[in-house]
Amino acid sequence: MIHGTPPCDVKAEMEVLGRMMQPEGGAEAIGSARAILGPQDFYRTCHQQMYTVILELHDAGSPVDDWEAKPYQAIYRDMDRIDDMPPPVYLEYLRDSTPSAANAEYYAEKVKEASRLREIIQVVSFVEKQAYDMDATPAALVTTLGDLMDRNQVIGSVAGRIPTARDEWPQVFAMLCAGQQSEFLGLRTGFEGLDRATLGLRGLCVLGGMPGQGKSTMALQMAGEIAGAGVPVLYYSLEMARFDLYVKIISRLSRLDYTTLRIGSEIDGHRGCGLSDQDKGSLSQATSEFMRYADRMRIMDREVCRDISLPLVRLHIQQARREFDAQQVFVVIDHLQIFPCHVPELGDMKSRLDYLVSEFKAVSQQYDAVILLISEKNRAGYRSRDIGSYMGSAGIEYGVDLAMLLYEEDEEDDEKEYDDGEREIEVRVVKNRFGSRRKIRMRFHPEISKFTEIKDSPKNKGRT
């Protein structure tokens, strides 16, 4: 650990205080400074005290530029000499050496920046000490570091200046014009009807369905399409081993079923003798296609990430953005109900799901990541019209930008049994913050882990 003088900008601190004490414009400077700084942001203790008392005097209606006023002396009460000057002389020096009250916001931002750096050093030092003392596991330290850094970021931004609508409109207008030059605004999934309804995946999305309806298969198919378009993909599988996911990918690309891939082609009524020449060709072609984008896919199960956590997902997103110089990353969480939630006080499943949805929403916004949460549908909520009842979480209903549900005829029948045969499944876009709600009819081919859209279907054109 590097030791020395902590980051500070004493000159900027002096500039802020001097501007706050100006007879003309001092009140405006006080307003600008207090919107950005707290007393703890000043490095010098004497500056912390001066800043606090100036704000108190201002709020009490006492003029802080009136040298004859007795309350003004409270600014330097109990202070020792500062830079070899008595406190009253030092204060007069600050005010007289400041040309005007202008630009207080600029210097306040410089003070804030140094304060943030000191906070980051404290965070890192705390985690470093725990690591040296071996007081926690590496996964726990990663979680602690991520939580503390996030808290630091929030603290650093809470008091920042809020831009006006006039400030932001030029950027919004430019984004509107740029968007009008493309057919889609988000990531294309390869399902034409779905993409036209959603204009591409953006923000926080959820894909819900019953067990066996192909949620993972559909998400994996979307991930392959997105990776093939050049976007890095992070797929977190908390239930299925990554080996099985790779088999699903190759099965879809080669159109060879699981049995053939695992124990060979059926030749003269027997298996176990490898693949036929035709199936070898299909596998070779599928492998070549997969290798075209495989370097942009990271498939992680519990063997790879024994302690998957929100901070770890954040770190992986940052790594992927740097490695591929990418503006966006596609993240799949498979699935939400079993994603670890390291908040002990959230005892019930609903509270944990609401918390996770809000946290993933923040991650999506912070890193401009498209996150797809795979979620189990709740049978008990079928007769309710709100999404939260289907998914068991109010956070899903209000927090996600896009909600898609897989639906089959008679799925509400508790006695219904799913077979492995090809069947029709409807994708219902039940919430779409950025576009229309639709029903898209799909054909699910479980034997080759693939979905295909049913073209020219009236349902594919209708609204839910």
C-alpha positions as CSV (number, residue, x, y, z in Angstrom):
1,M,0.0,0.0,0.0
2,I,1.3,3.4,-0.9
3,H,1.5,5.8,2.0
4,G,1.9,9.6,2.0
5,T,-0.3,12.7,2.0
6,P,-3.9,11.8,1.1
7,P,-5.3,13.4,-2.1
8,C,-6.3,17.0,-1.3
9,D,-6.7,20.3,-3.0
10,V,-6.1,22.9,-0.3
11,K,-6.0,25.8,-2.8
12,A,-9.5,24.9,-4.1
13,E,-10.8,24.7,-0.5
14,M,-9.5,28.2,0.1
15,E,-11.1,29.4,-3.1
16,V,-14.5,28.0,-2.1
17,L,-14.4,29.6,1.3
18,G,-13.2,32.9,0.0
19,R,-16.0,33.1,-2.5
20,M,-18.6,32.2,0.1
21,M,-17.5,35.3,2.2
22,Q,-17.7,37.9,-0.7
23,P,-20.1,40.8,0.0
24,E,-21.5,40.5,-3.5
25,G,-22.5,37.1,-4.7
26,G,-21.5,35.4,-1.5
27,A,-25.0,34.0,-1.0
28,E,-25.1,32.5,-4.5
29,A,-21.6,30.9,-3.9
30,I,-22.9,29.4,-0.6
31,G,-25.8,27.9,-2.5
32,S,-23.5,26.4,-5.2
33,A,-21.0,25.0,-2.7
34,R,-23.5,23.4,-0.3
35,A,-25.2,21.6,-3.3
36,I,-21.9,19.8,-3.9
37,L,-20.0,19.7,-0.6
38,G,-20.4,18.5,3.0
39,P,-18.0,19.6,5.7
40,Q,-16.3,16.2,5.6
41,D,-15.2,16.9,2.0
42,F,-12.7,19.5,3.1
43,Y,-9.2,18.0,3.9
44,R,-8.2,20.7,6.5
45,T,-10.0,20.5,9.8
46,C,-10.0,24.3,10.1
47,H,-11.7,24.5,6.7
48,Q,-14.3,22.0,7.8
49,Q,-15.1,24.2,10.8
50,M,-15.2,27.4,8.8
51,Y,-17.5,25.9,6.2
52,T,-19.9,24.6,8.8
53,V,-20.2,27.9,10.7
54,I,-20.5,29.9,7.4
55,L,-23.5,27.7,6.5
56,E,-25.0,28.1,10.0
57,L,-24.6,31.9,9.9
58,H,-26.1,32.1,6.4
59,D,-29.1,30.0,7.5
60,A,-29.6,32.2,10.6
61,G,-29.6,35.3,8.4
62,S,-26.3,36.7,9.8
63,P,-24.1,38.3,7.1
64,V,-20.9,36.4,6.9
65,D,-19.1,39.3,5.2
66,D,-19.8,41.7,8.1
67,W,-16.4,41.8,9.9
68,E,-17.9,43.8,12.8
69,A,-20.7,41.3,13.6
70,K,-20.0,39.2,16.6
71,P,-21.4,36.0,15.1
72,Y,-18.7,36.2,12.4
73,Q,-16.1,35.5,15.0
74,A,-17.6,32.0,15.5
75,I,-16.0,30.9,12.3
76,Y,-12.6,30.8,13.9
77,R,-13.5,30.0,17.5
78,D,-11.0,27.7,19.3
79,M,-8.7,27.7,16.2
80,D,-4.9,27.8,16.4
81,R,-2.7,29.6,13.9
82,I,-3.2,28.7,10.3
83,D,-0.3,28.9,7.8
84,D,1.5,30.9,10.5
85,M,-1.4,33.4,10.6
86,P,-4.0,34.1,13.3
87,P,-7.4,32.8,12.3
88,P,-8.9,36.4,11.8
89,V,-6.0,37.3,9.5
90,Y,-6.3,34.0,7.7
91,L,-10.0,34.6,7.0
92,E,-9.3,38.1,5.8
93,Y,-6.6,36.7,3.5
94,L,-9.1,34.2,2.1
95,R,-11.7,36.8,1.3
96,D,-9.3,39.5,0.0
97,S,-7.3,37.1,-2.2
98,T,-10.5,35.9,-4.0
99,P,-11.3,38.2,-6.9
100,S,-15.1,37.5,-6.8
101,A,-17.8,35.1,-5.8
102,A,-17.9,33.6,-9.4
103,N,-16.9,30.0,-10.2
104,A,-17.6,28.7,-6.7
105,E,-19.1,25.6,-8.3
106,Y,-15.9,24.8,-10.3
107,Y,-13.7,24.9,-7.2
108,A,-16.3,22.9,-5.1
109,E,-16.1,20.1,-7.7
110,K,-12.3,20.0,-7.4
111,V,-12.7,19.7,-3.6
112,K,-15.3,17.0,-4.1
113,E,-13.0,15.0,-6.5
114,A,-10.2,15.0,-3.9
115,S,-12.7,13.9,-1.2
116,R,-13.9,11.0,-3.4
117,L,-10.3,9.8,-3.9
118,R,-9.7,9.8,-0.1
119,E,-12.9,7.8,0.4
120,I,-11.8,5.2,-2.2
121,I,-8.4,4.9,-0.5
122,Q,-10.3,4.2,2.8
123,V,-12.4,1.6,1.1
124,V,-9.4,-0.2,-0.4
125,S,-7.4,0.0,2.8
126,F,-10.3,-1.6,4.8
127,V,-10.5,-4.5,2.4
128,E,-6.7,-4.8,2.2
129,K,-6.5,-5.1,6.0
130,Q,-9.2,-7.8,6.0
131,A,-7.2,-9.7,3.3
132,Y,-3.9,-9.5,5.3
133,D,-5.6,-10.6,8.5
134,M,-7.4,-13.4,6.6
135,D,-10.7,-12.4,8.2
136,A,-12.8,-13.2,5.1
137,T,-12.9,-15.4,2.0
138,P,-11.9,-13.9,-1.4
139,A,-15.5,-14.0,-2.5
140,A,-16.7,-12.2,0.6
141,L,-14.0,-9.5,0.1
142,V,-15.1,-9.0,-3.5
143,T,-18.6,-8.6,-2.3
144,T,-17.5,-6.1,0.4
145,L,-15.4,-4.1,-2.0
146,G,-18.2,-3.9,-4.5
147,D,-20.7,-2.8,-1.9
148,L,-18.4,-0.2,-0.4
149,M,-17.4,1.2,-3.8
150,D,-21.1,1.4,-4.8
151,R,-21.8,3.3,-1.6
152,N,-18.9,5.6,-2.3
153,Q,-20.2,6.3,-5.7
154,V,-23.7,7.1,-4.5
155,I,-22.3,9.4,-1.7
156,G,-20.2,11.2,-4.3
157,S,-23.1,11.8,-6.7
158,V,-25.9,12.6,-4.4
159,A,-24.9,16.3,-4.0
160,G,-24.0,16.8,-7.6
161,R,-25.6,19.5,-9.7
162,I,-28.9,18.3,-11.3
163,P,-28.9,19.4,-15.0
164,T,-31.9,21.3,-16.3
165,A,-34.0,20.1,-19.2
166,R,-32.5,22.9,-21.3
167,D,-29.0,21.4,-20.5
168,E,-30.0,17.9,-21.5
169,W,-32.2,18.5,-24.5
170,P,-29.4,18.8,-27.1
171,Q,-28.2,15.3,-26.2
172,V,-31.7,13.9,-26.2
173,F,-32.3,15.5,-29.6
174,A,-29.0,14.0,-31.0
175,M,-30.0,10.6,-29.7
176,L,-33.4,10.9,-31.4
177,C,-31.8,11.8,-34.7
178,A,-29.3,8.9,-34.4
179,G,-32.0,6.4,-33.6
180,Q,-34.0,7.4,-36.7
181,Q,-31.1,6.1,-38.9
182,S,-31.6,2.5,-37.8
183,E,-34.4,0.0,-37.8
184,F,-33.8,-1.3,-34.3
185,L,-32.8,0.5,-31.1
186,G,-31.6,-2.4,-29.0
187,L,-30.0,-5.9,-29.4
188,R,-31.6,-8.1,-32.0
189,T,-32.5,-11.6,-30.8
190,G,-32.9,-13.2,-34.3
191,F,-36.7,-13.6,-33.8
192,E,-38.1,-11.1,-36.3
193,G,-41.5,-10.7,-34.8
194,L,-40.2,-10.3,-31.3
195,D,-37.6,-7.8,-32.5
196,R,-40.2,-5.7,-34.3
197,A,-42.3,-5.6,-31.2
198,T,-39.5,-4.6,-28.8
199,L,-37.3,-2.7,-31.3
200,G,-34.5,-4.8,-29.8
201,L,-33.7,-5.7,-26.2
202,R,-32.8,-2.8,-24.0
203,G,-32.4,-2.3,-20.3
204,L,-33.7,-4.9,-17.8
205,C,-35.7,-7.7,-19.3
206,V,-37.4,-10.8,-17.9
207,L,-38.3,-14.1,-19.6
208,G,-40.8,-16.1,-17.6
209,G,-42.2,-19.5,-18.0
210,M,-43.0,-22.9,-16.4
211,P,-40.3,-25.6,-16.1
212,G,-39.7,-27.4,-19.3
213,Q,-41.0,-24.6,-21.6
214,G,-37.6,-23.8,-23.0
215,K,-36.7,-20.6,-21.2
216,S,-32.9,-21.4,-21.1
217,T,-33.1,-22.7,-24.7
218,M,-34.6,-19.4,-25.9
219,A,-32.2,-17.3,-23.8
220,L,-29.2,-19.2,-25.1
221,Q,-30.4,-18.8,-28.7
222,M,-30.8,-15.1,-28.2
223,A,-27.3,-15.0,-26.6
224,G,-25.8,-16.7,-29.7
225,E,-27.4,-14.3,-32.1
226,I,-26.3,-11.3,-30.0
227,A,-22.7,-12.6,-29.7
228,G,-22.6,-13.3,-33.4
229,A,-23.5,-9.6,-33.9
230,G,-20.3,-8.6,-32.0
231,V,-21.7,-8.0,-28.5
232,P,-20.0,-9.7,-25.5
233,V,-22.2,-12.1,-23.6
234,L,-22.1,-13.2,-20.0
235,Y,-24.4,-16.2,-19.2
236,Y,-24.7,-17.1,-15.6
237,S,-26.2,-20.6,-15.2
238,L,-27.1,-21.4,-11.6
239,E,-29.0,-24.6,-12.4
240,M,-27.5,-26.2,-15.5
241,A,-23.9,-27.2,-16.0
242,R,-22.1,-25.3,-18.7
243,F,-21.3,-28.6,-20.5
244,D,-25.0,-29.1,-21.1
245,L,-25.4,-25.5,-22.4
246,Y,-22.6,-26.1,-24.9
247,V,-24.4,-29.2,-26.1
248,K,-27.6,-27.1,-26.5
249,I,-25.7,-24.6,-28.6
250,I,-24.1,-27.2,-30.9
251,S,-27.4,-29.2,-31.1
252,R,-29.2,-26.1,-32.4
253,L,-26.5,-25.2,-34.9
254,S,-26.0,-28.7,-36.2
255,R,-29.7,-29.9,-35.9
256,L,-28.4,-33.0,-34.2
257,D,-30.3,-34.2,-31.2
258,Y,-28.8,-34.8,-27.7
259,T,-28.7,-38.5,-28.1
260,T,-26.8,-38.4,-31.3
261,L,-24.3,-35.9,-30.0
262,R,-23.7,-37.9,-26.8
263,I,-23.6,-41.5,-28.0
264,G,-23.4,-41.3,-31.8
265,S,-25.6,-41.7,-34.8
266,E,-27.9,-44.6,-35.3
267,I,-26.2,-46.8,-37.9
268,D,-27.9,-50.0,-38.9
269,G,-30.2,-49.8,-35.9
270,H,-27.3,-49.4,-33.4
271,R,-25.5,-46.6,-31.7
272,G,-22.1,-46.3,-30.0
273,C,-20.0,-46.4,-33.2
274,G,-19.5,-42.6,-33.6
275,L,-21.2,-40.3,-36.1
276,S,-22.2,-41.0,-39.6
277,D,-20.4,-39.1,-42.3
278,Q,-23.4,-36.9,-42.8
279,D,-23.7,-36.1,-39.1
280,K,-19.9,-35.5,-38.9
281,G,-20.3,-32.9,-41.6
282,S,-23.2,-31.2,-39.7
283,L,-21.2,-31.2,-36.5
284,S,-18.1,-29.7,-38.2
285,Q,-20.1,-27.0,-39.9
286,A,-21.8,-26.1,-36.6
287,T,-18.5,-26.0,-34.8
288,S,-17.1,-23.6,-37.4
289,E,-20.2,-21.4,-37.0
290,F,-19.9,-21.4,-33.2
291,M,-16.2,-20.6,-33.3
292,R,-17.1,-17.4,-35.2
293,Y,-18.4,-15.8,-32.0
294,A,-17.4,-18.2,-29.2
295,D,-14.7,-15.8,-27.9
296,R,-17.4,-13.3,-27.1
297,M,-19.3,-15.7,-24.9
298,R,-18.6,-16.4,-21.2
299,I,-20.8,-19.2,-19.8
300,M,-20.4,-19.5,-16.1
301,D,-21.9,-22.1,-13.8
302,R,-21.4,-22.8,-10.1
303,E,-18.2,-24.7,-10.9
304,V,-16.6,-21.6,-12.5
305,C,-18.1,-19.0,-10.1
306,R,-18.6,-20.8,-6.8
307,D,-19.8,-17.6,-5.1
308,I,-21.8,-15.7,-7.8
309,S,-22.8,-12.3,-6.5
310,L,-24.0,-8.9,-7.7
311,P,-20.5,-7.3,-7.2
312,L,-19.0,-10.2,-9.2
313,V,-21.4,-9.6,-12.1
314,R,-20.5,-5.9,-12.0
315,L,-16.8,-6.7,-12.2
316,H,-17.4,-9.2,-15.1
317,I,-19.3,-6.5,-17.0
318,Q,-16.5,-4.0,-16.6
319,Q,-13.9,-6.6,-17.7
320,A,-15.9,-7.5,-20.8
321,R,-16.4,-3.8,-21.8
322,R,-12.6,-3.2,-21.5
323,E,-11.6,-6.5,-23.2
324,F,-13.8,-5.9,-26.2
325,D,-13.9,-2.1,-26.1
326,A,-17.7,-2.6,-26.1
327,Q,-20.4,-0.1,-25.3
328,Q,-22.9,-2.8,-24.3
329,V,-22.8,-6.2,-22.7
330,F,-25.6,-8.8,-22.8
331,V,-26.1,-10.6,-19.5
332,V,-28.3,-13.6,-18.8
333,I,-29.2,-14.6,-15.2
334,D,-30.5,-18.2,-15.3
335,H,-32.4,-18.0,-13.1
336,L,-33.5,-15.2,-10.8
337,Q,-35.2,-17.3,-8.1
338,I,-31.9,-19.0,-7.1
339,F,-29.5,-16.1,-7.6
340,P,-27.7,-15.5,-4.2
341,C,-29.0,-12.5,-2.2
342,H,-26.5,-11.6,0.5
343,V,-28.9,-9.5,2.6
344,P,-29.8,-11.5,5.7
345,E,-32.7,-9.3,6.8
346,L,-34.6,-10.2,3.6
347,G,-36.1,-13.4,4.8
348,D,-38.9,-14.2,2.3
349,M,-38.6,-14.9,-1.4
350,K,-40.7,-12.0,-2.5
351,S,-38.5,-9.5,-0.6
352,R,-35.3,-11.1,-2.1
353,L,-36.7,-11.0,-5.6
354,D,-37.8,-7.3,-5.3
355,Y,-34.3,-6.5,-4.0
356,L,-32.5,-8.3,-6.8
357,V,-34.7,-6.8,-9.5
358,S,-33.9,-3.3,-8.2
359,E,-30.2,-4.0,-8.0
360,F,-30.0,-5.5,-11.5
361,K,-31.9,-2.4,-12.7
362,A,-29.2,-0.2,-11.2
363,V,-26.5,-2.4,-12.8
364,S,-28.2,-2.2,-16.2
365,Q,-28.4,1.6,-16.0
366,Q,-24.9,2.1,-14.6
367,Y,-23.1,0.0,-17.2
368,D,-25.5,0.3,-20.1
369,A,-25.9,-3.4,-20.0
370,V,-28.8,-5.4,-21.4
371,I,-29.8,-7.9,-18.6
372,L,-32.2,-10.8,-19.2
373,L,-33.5,-12.4,-16.0
374,I,-35.0,-15.8,-16.4
375,S,-37.8,-16.4,-14.0
376,E,-40.2,-19.1,-13.0
377,K,-43.9,-18.4,-13.4
378,N,-46.1,-18.8,-10.4
379,R,-49.1,-21.1,-10.8
380,A,-50.9,-19.3,-8.0
381,G,-51.0,-16.1,-9.9
382,Y,-52.6,-17.3,-13.1
383,R,-56.0,-15.7,-12.4
384,S,-54.5,-12.3,-11.6
385,R,-53.9,-9.8,-14.3
386,D,-50.7,-8.2,-12.9
387,I,-47.2,-9.5,-13.8
388,G,-46.1,-9.5,-10.2
389,S,-48.5,-12.3,-9.4
390,Y,-47.2,-14.4,-12.3
391,M,-43.6,-13.9,-11.2
392,G,-43.9,-13.7,-7.4
393,S,-42.3,-10.2,-7.3
394,A,-43.8,-6.7,-7.5
395,G,-40.3,-5.5,-8.5
396,I,-40.6,-7.4,-11.8
397,E,-43.8,-5.6,-12.6
398,Y,-42.5,-2.2,-12.0
399,G,-38.8,-2.5,-12.3
400,V,-38.2,-4.3,-15.7
401,D,-38.4,-2.6,-19.0
402,L,-39.5,-5.7,-20.9
403,A,-41.5,-8.7,-19.7
404,M,-42.0,-11.8,-21.9
405,L,-44.0,-14.8,-20.8
406,L,-43.9,-18.3,-22.5
407,Y,-47.4,-19.7,-22.7
408,E,-48.9,-23.0,-23.8
409,E,-52.5,-24.1,-24.2
410,D,-53.8,-25.8,-21.0
411,E,-50.7,-25.0,-19.0
412,E,-52.9,-23.8,-16.2
413,D,-54.0,-27.5,-15.8
414,D,-52.1,-28.8,-12.8
415,E,-52.3,-32.3,-14.2
416,K,-50.7,-31.3,-17.5
417,E,-47.5,-33.2,-18.3
418,Y,-44.9,-31.9,-20.7
419,D,-43.4,-34.2,-23.3
420,D,-40.2,-33.8,-25.3
421,G,-42.0,-33.5,-28.6
422,E,-42.1,-30.5,-30.9
423,R,-44.9,-28.1,-29.9
424,E,-46.2,-24.6,-30.2
425,I,-45.5,-22.0,-27.6
426,E,-46.6,-18.4,-27.5
427,V,-44.3,-15.6,-26.4
428,R,-46.5,-12.9,-24.8
429,V,-44.9,-9.5,-24.5
430,V,-46.9,-8.4,-21.4
431,K,-44.9,-5.3,-20.6
432,N,-42.9,-3.2,-23.0
433,R,-41.7,0.2,-21.8
434,F,-40.3,1.0,-25.2
435,G,-42.8,-0.4,-27.7
436,S,-45.9,-2.5,-28.2
437,R,-47.3,-5.5,-26.5
438,R,-47.7,-8.5,-28.7
439,K,-48.2,-12.3,-28.9
440,I,-45.6,-14.1,-31.1
441,R,-46.2,-17.7,-31.9
442,M,-43.2,-19.9,-31.8
443,R,-42.5,-23.6,-32.5
444,F,-40.3,-25.2,-29.9
445,H,-38.0,-28.0,-31.0
446,P,-36.7,-29.4,-27.7
447,E,-34.9,-32.3,-29.4
448,I,-32.5,-29.8,-31.1
449,S,-32.8,-27.0,-28.5
450,K,-34.3,-24.5,-30.9
451,F,-37.1,-22.0,-31.3
452,T,-38.5,-20.9,-34.7
453,E,-41.1,-18.2,-35.3
454,I,-44.3,-19.2,-37.0
455,K,-44.5,-16.7,-39.9
456,D,-47.5,-14.8,-41.2
457,S,-49.5,-15.5,-38.1
458,P,-52.4,-13.2,-37.3
459,K,-51.4,-13.5,-33.6
460,N,-47.9,-12.3,-34.4
461,K,-49.4,-9.1,-35.5
462,G,-51.9,-8.6,-32.7
463,R,-51.6,-6.8,-29.4
464,T,-52.0,-8.5,-26.1
